[in-house]
Amino acid sequence: MGAVDTMEVFFEELNSGARDRAVALMDERVEMRVHVGDSARTLRGLEQVSGWFLRADAGLKMVPGEVQDMGNTWQADLLVLRPGAPSQHLDASFRVEAGRITSINLTPRR
């Protein structure tokens, strides 16, 4: 499964509430960098990264738009929706190798 196929399945599962099936698409050594304000936090390994998705607010939805397929890298403007919170746009980059998500980078869109 290529990057586009993997990411389509990831967002289908995540947005349907099947977060466990979404994170099953991640590599054991996945890394995720989340930018907040002027700082960034890096999560390493499946346990840390999957926890970020599994513990997110109930009803979390991430809707990709403006997708760019760059081979192993999949980039998009993500609209993040959480009940009771303002929507947010993120610049997102996912690296996929052999059908597994190996790297995620989420940055607030400015």
N, C-alpha and C positions, 0 to 999 in steps of 0.2 A: 504494500500500500504506500503510495507516494504522499508527499506533504499535503497536497490539496485534499486527497481522500481522507487522510488521517485527521485533518483539521475539521472537515465536514462532519465526520463521525463524532469527534470530540465535542463540538458545539451542539450537535443534535442530542447527545447523551446528557451533557451538562444542562442544557436548557429544558430537557424533559424531566429533570430531577434525578436522573440516574448518574449521580456524581461518581459513584464507585466505578461504573463502567467507563466514565470519561477518564478518570485518573488511571485506569488500567492500561490506557494507551501511552503512559509515560514510562520512560526508561528508569531503571533502578538508580542510575547516577544523574538523574535530571537536576538541572539548576534553574532557579527562577530569581530574577532580579526585579524588585518592585521599587519604583521611584516615588517618593512622597516628599513634596516640597523640595528642599535643597539636598536631601539625603536619599540614600538608597539602601535597601536591605537585600541581602542575597540569602536565599534558602537553598540548601544542598541536600540531595538525596530524596528518594521517593517519599519517605515518611514525612519530612518537613514540607515538601511542595504539595503533596496530596492533601495534607492537613489543611493547608490554606484554602483549598477548594472545598473539602469535606466539611469544614467548620464555618464556612461562609453563611451569611444570612439565608434563611429559608426563602425561596422564591428568587434567588439570584439568577439573572439571565445575562448572558454576554452575546451581543448580536454583532457579528462582523459586517463591516462595510468597507468599500474601497480596498478590496483584497489585491495584493500583489504576490504572485507566485514567482519565487526566485530560485527554483530548483529545490534544494533542501531547506530553504528558508521561506516561511510563509508570513507575510506582513499584512496588517489590516488596521483600520480605525475600528476600535471596538466600542460599542455603546453598551455600558454596564447599567443594568437596572436592578434595583433592590427595593422591595416594598418599604415605603415610609422614608426613603432617602432620595435626595436629588439624583437624577441620572448623571452619568459621567462618561466622557469620551477619553479613551486611552489609545495611545499608539502602541501596538502590540507586535512583537516579533516572536515567532516560534520556529525552532530548528527541529527538523524531523529527519531521523536516520533509520532506515530499515523499518519504517512504519511505526517508530516509537518517537515520542516527543523527548528531546534531549535538553532543550534549553528554551526558556520563556523569559521575555523582557517586557515589562509593562510600565509605560511612562504616561503621566497625564498629558493630554493634548493641550497645547497652548495656543 
